[in-house]
Amino acid sequence: MPVPVSFEFFPPKTPEGVGKLRGVRQQLYALRPEFCSVTYGAGGSTQTGTFATVSEILGEGVPAASHFSCVGATRETVRAQLAELRAMGVKRLVALRGDLPSGYGMGGEFQYASDLVAFIRAETGGHFHIEVAAYPEMHPQARSPEADLKAFAAKVRAGADSAITQYFFNADAYFRFVDEARRAGLAVPVVPGIMPILGSTQLLRFSDACGAEVPRWLRLRLQGFGDDVASLRAFGLDVVTRLCEQLVAGGAPALHFYTMNQSAATLQLCRRLGRAEQA
């Protein structure tokens, strides 16, 4: 059986982007995803777009997960948003601490993602399947790998059902993280987040900002392609396919693709992994 897959999108900012994403989704739906998730901007800055995109996906007959962040939020605002999502028919959340827009202090009534998970469970019982984030190469703000694992454990023990990792290009980092989580008694599925390689400049900048390690050999190869985007993407497809094959062979329960609102690379990856499209 092909490994289960899911896809992440971000809410478009223009009418043209909305239309483009509809086409992208229809192409990816042929791969029969378990669900599609939609991201949430810093401080909830994209909430309207996030909820609108989630609503569209549900209307297209596909399970949708809304990202849901709590930084700067109050219990009342979170309670109201949960009620709105329930009314929409959402049954899956990706619960995150999130980031505040630049220039804002922490504020709000939730300090950690584990606080949000506990609140969602207390308010809604088992209505939502709650995903949380995991960081095989350590959260960039964590003091140590041990502290990072402790934070992950707090989210799981607060009621998380499963986890999706930040993307990575080193399978050993994922397997080591899962082994350490299991030794700590954390039995939830940990799904690898997969980033297709579409270019070098944006990927390297984004990776440096979020703490995702791009191995030196890969960084140098990507930079060596210069403006030859076709060759870079062909090389990137080989690299990420091999990564996915290692993860699946090692027992990863599913794969979650960060699509960047594009379909071609994710379709190619899934075809190589034996997941054929269906009309």
C-alpha positions as CSV (number, residue, x, y, z in Angstrom):
1,M,0.0,0.0,0.0
2,P,1.3,3.5,-0.8
3,V,2.1,5.6,2.2
4,P,-0.7,8.1,3.2
5,V,-0.1,11.7,2.2
6,S,-1.3,15.1,3.2
7,F,-0.7,18.6,1.8
8,E,-0.2,22.0,3.3
9,F,-1.3,25.3,1.6
10,F,-1.1,28.9,2.6
11,P,-4.0,31.3,2.2
12,P,-3.7,33.3,-1.0
13,K,-3.5,37.1,-0.8
14,T,-5.0,38.0,-4.2
15,P,-8.1,36.9,-6.2
16,E,-5.6,35.5,-8.8
17,G,-3.9,33.4,-6.1
18,V,-7.2,32.1,-4.9
19,G,-8.1,30.9,-8.4
20,K,-4.6,29.4,-8.9
21,L,-4.8,27.5,-5.7
22,R,-8.2,26.0,-6.6
23,G,-6.5,24.5,-9.7
24,V,-3.5,23.2,-7.7
25,R,-5.8,21.6,-5.2
26,Q,-7.8,19.8,-7.8
27,Q,-4.6,18.3,-9.3
28,L,-3.4,17.2,-5.9
29,Y,-6.8,15.7,-4.8
30,A,-6.1,13.0,-7.5
31,L,-3.6,11.6,-5.0
32,R,-6.3,11.0,-2.4
33,P,-4.8,12.9,0.5
34,E,-5.8,12.1,4.1
35,F,-6.3,15.8,4.6
36,C,-5.1,19.3,3.6
37,S,-3.9,21.9,6.1
38,V,-3.9,25.6,5.8
39,T,-1.4,27.9,7.5
40,Y,-2.1,30.8,9.8
41,G,-0.1,34.0,9.7
42,A,1.8,35.6,12.5
43,G,-0.6,36.7,15.3
44,G,-3.5,35.3,13.3
45,S,-2.9,37.9,10.6
46,T,-4.3,35.5,7.9
47,Q,-7.2,34.1,9.9
48,T,-9.9,35.2,7.5
49,G,-8.0,33.8,4.5
50,T,-7.2,30.6,6.5
51,F,-10.8,29.9,7.4
52,A,-12.0,30.8,3.9
53,T,-9.6,28.4,2.3
54,V,-10.4,25.6,4.9
55,S,-14.1,26.1,4.1
56,E,-13.4,25.8,0.4
57,I,-11.5,22.5,0.9
58,L,-14.3,21.1,3.0
59,G,-16.8,22.1,0.3
60,E,-14.7,20.2,-2.2
61,G,-15.2,17.0,-0.2
62,V,-11.7,16.8,1.3
63,P,-10.9,16.8,5.1
64,A,-9.3,20.1,6.1
65,A,-7.1,21.0,9.0
66,S,-6.8,24.6,10.1
67,H,-3.6,25.8,11.6
68,F,-4.4,27.4,14.9
69,S,-2.0,29.6,16.8
70,C,-2.3,31.1,20.3
71,V,0.4,33.7,20.8
72,G,-1.3,37.0,21.7
73,A,-4.7,35.3,22.0
74,T,-7.1,35.2,25.0
75,R,-9.3,32.3,26.1
76,E,-12.4,34.1,24.8
77,T,-11.0,34.7,21.3
78,V,-9.8,31.1,21.1
79,R,-13.2,29.8,22.4
80,A,-15.0,31.9,19.7
81,Q,-12.6,30.7,16.9
82,L,-13.1,27.0,18.0
83,A,-16.8,27.5,17.8
84,E,-16.5,29.0,14.3
85,L,-14.4,26.1,13.1
86,R,-16.8,23.5,14.6
87,A,-19.7,25.2,12.9
88,M,-17.7,25.0,9.6
89,G,-17.3,21.2,10.0
90,V,-13.6,21.2,10.8
91,K,-12.5,18.2,12.7
92,R,-8.7,18.6,12.6
93,L,-6.4,21.3,13.9
94,V,-2.7,22.0,13.8
95,A,-2.1,23.6,17.2
96,L,0.9,25.9,17.3
97,R,2.2,28.6,19.6
98,G,2.8,30.8,16.5
99,D,4.6,34.0,16.0
100,L,3.6,37.6,16.8
101,P,3.9,40.2,14.1
102,S,7.2,42.1,14.4
103,G,7.0,45.0,17.0
104,Y,4.6,43.2,19.3
105,G,5.3,41.9,22.8
106,M,4.2,38.4,23.8
107,G,0.9,39.2,25.4
108,G,-2.1,36.9,25.5
109,E,-3.1,34.2,27.9
110,F,-1.2,31.2,26.3
111,Q,2.5,30.9,26.7
112,Y,3.1,27.6,25.0
113,A,1.5,25.4,22.4
114,S,0.9,22.8,25.2
115,D,-1.4,25.4,26.9
116,L,-3.4,25.7,23.7
117,V,-3.7,21.9,23.3
118,A,-4.9,21.5,26.9
119,F,-7.4,24.3,26.4
120,I,-8.8,22.8,23.2
121,R,-9.2,19.5,24.9
122,A,-10.9,21.0,27.9
123,E,-13.3,23.1,25.7
124,T,-14.1,20.5,23.0
125,G,-13.3,17.1,24.3
126,G,-12.5,14.7,21.5
127,H,-14.1,16.7,18.7
128,F,-10.8,17.7,17.1
129,H,-7.9,15.6,16.0
130,I,-5.0,17.8,17.2
131,E,-1.7,17.9,15.4
132,V,1.3,19.5,16.9
133,A,4.7,20.5,15.5
134,A,7.9,18.5,16.0
135,Y,11.4,19.5,15.3
136,P,13.9,16.7,14.5
137,E,16.7,19.2,14.3
138,M,15.5,21.2,17.4
139,H,13.3,24.2,17.5
140,P,15.5,27.3,16.8
141,Q,14.5,28.9,20.1
142,A,15.0,25.8,22.3
143,R,17.8,25.8,24.8
144,S,18.9,22.3,24.1
145,P,17.6,19.0,22.5
146,E,16.5,17.9,25.9
147,A,14.5,21.0,26.5
148,D,13.0,20.6,23.0
149,L,11.9,17.0,23.6
150,K,10.4,18.1,27.0
151,A,8.3,20.8,25.2
152,F,7.2,18.2,22.7
153,A,6.3,15.8,25.5
154,A,4.2,18.6,27.2
155,K,2.2,19.0,24.0
156,V,1.6,15.2,23.7
157,R,0.6,14.9,27.3
158,A,-1.8,17.8,27.0
159,G,-3.8,15.9,24.5
160,A,-2.1,15.9,21.0
161,D,-3.1,13.0,18.7
162,S,-0.2,13.2,16.3
163,A,2.7,15.4,15.2
164,I,4.0,16.9,11.9
165,T,7.7,17.7,11.7
166,Q,9.4,20.8,10.3
167,Y,11.0,19.8,7.0
168,F,14.5,18.4,7.0
169,F,16.9,16.8,4.6
170,N,18.6,14.3,6.9
171,A,16.6,11.1,7.6
172,D,18.7,10.2,10.6
173,A,17.6,13.3,12.4
174,Y,14.0,12.2,12.1
175,F,14.6,8.6,13.2
176,R,16.7,9.8,16.1
177,F,13.9,12.1,17.2
178,V,11.3,9.4,17.0
179,D,13.4,7.0,18.9
180,E,13.9,9.6,21.7
181,A,10.2,10.3,21.8
182,R,9.4,6.6,22.1
183,R,11.9,6.2,24.9
184,A,10.2,9.1,26.7
185,G,6.9,7.2,26.4
186,L,5.4,9.4,23.6
187,A,3.6,7.0,21.3
188,V,1.8,9.4,19.0
189,P,2.5,9.2,15.2
190,V,5.2,11.6,14.1
191,V,4.7,12.4,10.4
192,P,7.7,13.8,8.5
193,G,7.2,17.2,6.8
194,I,8.5,17.2,3.3
195,M,9.7,20.3,1.4
196,P,10.0,19.9,-2.4
197,I,13.1,21.7,-3.8
198,L,11.8,24.4,-6.2
199,G,14.8,26.8,-6.0
200,S,17.9,27.6,-4.0
201,T,17.7,31.2,-2.8
202,Q,14.3,31.1,-1.2
203,L,14.9,27.6,0.3
204,L,18.3,28.5,1.8
205,R,17.0,31.8,3.2
206,F,13.9,30.2,4.7
207,S,15.9,27.3,6.1
208,D,18.4,29.6,7.8
209,A,15.5,31.6,9.4
210,C,13.5,28.6,10.7
211,G,16.4,26.4,11.8
212,A,16.1,23.7,9.2
213,E,19.5,22.3,8.3
214,V,20.5,22.2,4.7
215,P,23.6,19.9,4.6
216,R,26.7,21.6,3.2
217,W,26.9,19.2,0.2
218,L,23.3,20.0,-0.7
219,R,23.7,23.7,-0.2
220,L,26.8,23.8,-2.5
221,R,25.1,21.7,-5.2
222,L,22.0,23.9,-5.2
223,Q,24.0,27.1,-5.4
224,G,26.1,25.5,-8.2
225,F,23.1,25.3,-10.6
226,G,22.9,29.1,-10.8
227,D,20.0,30.1,-13.1
228,D,19.5,26.6,-14.5
229,V,16.2,26.0,-12.7
230,A,15.3,22.9,-14.7
231,S,18.5,21.1,-13.7
232,L,18.1,22.2,-10.1
233,R,14.6,20.9,-9.9
234,A,15.5,17.6,-11.4
235,F,18.3,17.2,-8.9
236,G,16.1,18.3,-6.1
237,L,13.5,15.8,-7.1
238,D,16.1,13.0,-6.9
239,V,17.2,14.2,-3.5
240,V,13.8,14.5,-1.9
241,T,12.6,11.2,-3.5
242,R,15.5,9.4,-1.9
243,L,14.7,11.1,1.4
244,C,11.0,10.0,1.2
245,E,12.1,6.4,0.3
246,Q,14.3,6.3,3.4
247,L,11.6,7.6,5.6
248,V,8.9,5.2,4.3
249,A,11.3,2.2,4.5
250,G,12.2,3.2,8.1
251,G,8.5,3.2,9.2
252,A,7.3,6.8,8.8
253,P,3.5,6.6,9.2
254,A,2.7,9.1,6.4
255,L,4.2,12.1,4.5
256,H,3.1,15.7,4.8
257,F,4.1,17.9,1.8
258,Y,4.7,21.6,2.1
259,T,3.4,22.4,-1.4
260,M,4.1,26.1,-1.4
261,N,0.8,26.3,-3.3
262,Q,2.2,24.5,-6.3
263,S,1.4,21.0,-7.6
264,A,4.1,19.9,-10.0
265,A,6.9,18.9,-7.6
266,T,4.6,17.2,-5.2
267,L,2.9,15.3,-8.0
268,Q,6.2,14.1,-9.3
269,L,7.4,13.0,-5.9
270,C,4.2,11.1,-5.2
271,R,4.4,9.3,-8.6
272,R,7.9,8.2,-7.8
273,L,6.7,6.9,-4.5
274,G,4.1,4.7,-6.2
275,R,1.1,6.9,-5.4
276,A,-0.8,7.0,-8.7
277,E,-3.4,9.7,-9.4
278,Q,-7.1,8.7,-9.8
279,A,-9.7,10.6,-11.7
